[in-house]
Amino acid sequence: MTVHVTDVPDEQRYEARDESGELMGVSYYDVVGSTVAFTHTEVDERFEGQGVAGALTRFALDAVREQGDRTVAPLCPYVKGWIARHEDYQDLLAPS
């Protein structure tokens, strides 16, 4: 299974879709100054346990890193836990 992730800034969310374009999951965010606050991640139950949320999170955090001047506030429990398990992304965390 291939997961294609894109940013949809007008809806303030990242979307994960399969090869046919079916929506598999979303990760919502708000931008406050230079901080991207991830507020909620949701995966369709048909795709749970298949790495969709992880793909969404990795893509979104890589996009934040590419912007260079942004930090992350992981308000979503999934994103918070994902960052805790991936030390190479902890430098993105906004000061608390």
Buried (B, 14 or more C-beta within 10 A) or exposed (E): EEBEBEBEEEEBBBBBBBEEEEEBBBBBBEEEEEBBBBBBBBBEEEBEEBBBBBBBBBBBBEBBBEEEEBBBBBBBEBBBEBBEEEEEBEEBBBEE
